[in-house]
C-alpha cells in the first residue's frame, strides 16, 4: 500500500509539517487540508515546486475537501488558533475545542483506520477531544508535545555547555505547559550526567527556560507562535509510525494505570511503530517526580471538565 500522510490545517505549523515530511520523504503522498479557500492548494503547490531542488519524488497537494484524507495511515491535526502574547494555552481551549472536534469528526468519517497525531493547543485537552470524538483505540490517538519540549531542553543544555546538541540526551514528561517535568536526573551528555557538568543553579535556569520555551518565542514573534521545530517534532512521530521505526519518543498518550494515573493524556516515553503507540514505557520516578506528574494529571482533569466531553 502506498504510504499516505494527511495534514489538517495549512497554517504555519501544518505547512512546516508538510515541508519536513517532504524533506525526510516520510510518505509517497502528502495531503494538506484547510477550510480557507485555496490556502492549502497554494501552500502545497509552492512546496511541490521545490521537489526538484532536493529530490522529493512523491506527490504533495492541497484541498478544502476532507474526503482527501481517505486511506491515510497517519493524519496530523494542527488546526486551531495560535497563542498570542499574554495568552495561556488554556485560554485557547474554548476557541480550539470546536475546531478540533470538527476535524476529529472528519477523521472518523473518512480515515477510520488512521493513526492521529494532535498538535493543536491546549495539547493534552485537544488530544482528549479527538480520542472521545473519533472513538479510536488509545494506541491510535496521540499528542505531539514531549518531542518538542525535549528538543528545547536538549538544546538549552547544549548551549549552556558549548557542546553539540546531538550528544545531549534528555526527556520532558507531563503536560505541555508550565507544569511540565524536564527530568534532570536522567539528562546526560554522551552518557555523562548533566549534574556533573552544570551547577544546580544553571540546571534550574535551563529547566525554567524549557517550561516557558514556547512563550519566549510567542513574545518575540508577537503575532504567532513556534512552528519550525513543532513541525519537525511532529514529523519525527509520523515517520516512526509510517516507517515502523519503533522509536522511543515522549508523546501525550492515554494513561490507564501507568504511573498510578488514569483517564488523562500525558507526555510519557512510548514506542511508536506501524500500530501507533505500541508500548508505554513506565520508568521508575522519584517520589518528587511522581508528584509533579500527578499534579499534571490533576491539571489535565480540570481541562477535560472544561471540554464538556
N, C-alpha and C positions, 0 to 999 in steps of 0.2 A: 504494500500500500504506500502511495506517495505521502511523504510527511507534510503536514499542513499545520501552520500556526496562524491563529487569528488574534488580532489586537483590537479591542473595542475602546475607542477614544483616540482621536488623532491630534490631541493637544501635544504639549512639549514632551511629556513622559511617554505617551503612546508612540509618537514619532521617533523618540530616542530608542524605544524597544525595537521598532521596525529597522532602524539603522543598524543597531548592534546585531540583530538577527541576520541581516544581510551580510555584514562583515564576517560573522562567525559561521555563516552558512548552516544555520541550525535546522532549516526546513526547506523543502523544494518549492513550497508555495507559502507566501506570506500575504495575509489579507488585512488591510487597515480599514476600520469602520468608524464612521461618525455621523451623527444626525444632522450636522451642519451641511447644507447643500454643497457638494463638490469639494469640501475641505479634504476629506480622505483621498479623493481622486487626485487632487493636486499634490498633496504630500507624497503619495505613493509614486506618482509619475516622476517627481523630482528625484526620489530615491532610485527608481528603476533606471533612470538615465545615468546614474553613477556606476551601474553594473559593469560596463566595460573597463572602468578605471581600476577596479580591484578584483574583478573576476567572479562576480556572482552569476551563476548560470540558471538560477531558479526564476520563479515568477513572483512579482510583487504587484499588487493592485489595490485600489481603494474603491469604496462604495458606501452608500447610505443603507443598502439592503442587508438586513441582519441575516437573511437566509444564506448569505455567502459564507457563514461560519460552518455550514454543513460539512461533515467529515473531518473536522479539525481534531487533531489529537490533543492539542493544548489551546485554550482560549485565555487570553490575558485581559483583565478588566482594569482600565486606567481611567475610565470616565468619571467626571466629577469636577467640582471647583477646586482650584489650588488654594493654599493658605496665602494670606496677605499679612503684612506686618501687624503684630499685636493680636493676631487670631490664633487660637489654640486649635489642635486637631479636633477637639471635642466640639468647638464652635461650628465645625463643618458637618457635624453628624446629621442634623435635620435637613441641611441642604442636599447632602450627597446620598442620604438614605434612599430617597425616591428614585434618584438617577441609577444607583447601583441595583436597586430592586427591579427596575425595568430591564436592565441589562441581563440580570440573572434569569428573568422570565424568558428572554430570547435564547439564552444558552440552553435552558431546559427544553425549549421547543425545537431548536434547530441542531444542537450539538450535544445530545444526551449522553454520548459515550466519551466526551472530552474530559480532560483534567483542567481545572480552572485555577489560575493564579490571580489573586486580587491585589491591586496596588492602591486603590482609592483610599483616602483618609476620611475619618479616623480608622486606620487599617484593621485593628483587631475587632472592631464592631462591624465594619463593612464585610469582612470575610464571613462573619457570622450570618449577616443578612443573606449573602449568596448561598451559604450552606442551607439555611432554612427555606429559601425560596426555590432552589433547584431540587432539594430533597436528595442530592447526590450522596453517596457514601463518603465518610470523612476522609478517606485516603485520596479522594479526587478533588478536594477543595482546600486551598491553602493561601496564605498571605505572604507577600514579599515585604520583609522588614529586616529580619536578622542579618541577611546577606549584606544589605546596605549599611546597617548600623555597625556590623562587624568590620566592613571595609573602612569606614570612617575611623573606627577605633584603631585598626591596624595602621592606617596612615598617620594618625596623630602620634602613635608610639614611634614609628619610623622617623618622623620629623624630629621628635624630641631627642632621638638617639643618633641621628645622622646616618642611618643605615637604609638599605634597600627595603621597601615595603614588601617585596617578595619573600623576605626571610622572617617576616613577623606573622605569628600565628596567634589569633585571639578570637573570642566569640562574645557576642552580646545576646543575652536571653531576656525573656519577659515581654512586656508590652512595647509597642512602637510609640514611645512618648517619654516624658520626663522621668517616669519611674523605672525605665529600662535598667537591666542589670549587666553592665560590662564586667565580665569576670576578670579580676586582676590575678587571682591565684593561679590560673591556668595559662595566662598570656605569656608568650615567650618569643625570643629572637633566636632562630636556628636551634631551638632546644634549651636556650638559657633563659630562666625565668626573669621577667622584667623587674621583679622585686630585687634582683641582684644588680640591676643596671640603672635603676631610677630610684630616687628618694620617694618616700611616702607622699610628700607634698607634690612632687612632679606627677606622680600617678593620679592623685586626686584631681589635679588640673585637667589631665587627659580624660579622665572619666567624666568630669563635668562637661568638657567641651564635646565629648561624644554624645552625651544626653541631649545637648542643645545644638547638635551639629546641623540639623535641618533648619532650625530657627535662625541660626547665624547666616545661612545662605539667603533665607527669606528677607532678612534685614538688609542685606547687600542688594538684592535684586529689586526690592520694593514692590514690584507688580507680579511676582511669581515665586515659584519655589524650585528646589533642585530637580533636575531632570536627566542629566547625563549619567551620573552614577546610579540613580534609581533604575534607569532603563537597562543598563548593563547588568545590574544585580538581578533584575527580573529575568533577563535572558540566560543568565547562569543557571537559574532554576529550570527554565523551559528547555534548555539544551540537555540538562541531565535527564529530563523525562523523555524527550524526543529521541535521544541517542542511547537511552538506557545506561547511563554512566555510573549510576549508584553513588553519586557524590554525597558527601556528608555536609549538609548545609543547614543553617538555622532558619527555620520557617515558622510562620504562625499557623499552628495546626490545632485541631480539636482534641482536647485532653479528656480522657475518661479514666481517671485514677492515677495517671502518671504524675509524679512529684506530689501526690496527695491532692491533686486539683481535678475538678470535674466541671464539664459543661461550658467551658470557655475556650477561645482560641488564644494561644500564647506562643511566643517565639521560643522554640527549643530545637536542639540538633536532631535532624532526621536523615534518613537515607532516601534519596529521590531517584526513582527509576521509571521504567515504562508504565508501571501501575500507579504512579503518583507517589504518595507518601508510603513507602514500603516498610519502614520501621521507624518508630520514635525511640531515640536513644536516651535512656534515663541515666544520667550521670549522677554521681554522689555529690551533693552540695553540702556546704557547711550550714549550720542552723541559721546563721545570719543571712546567707544567700537564699536559703529556702524561704525565709520570712519575707524577703524582698519580692521573691517570685509570687508568694501568696498574696502580698499586697497588690501586685499587678493583677492577679486574678480577681481580687475584690473590685478593683477599678473597672475591669472588663465587665463584671457582672452589672455594675451601675450603668455602663454604656449600653449593654444589651437591653436593660429595662427601658432605656430611652428609645430604643428602636421599636418597641411595642410588639416584637415577634417572640 
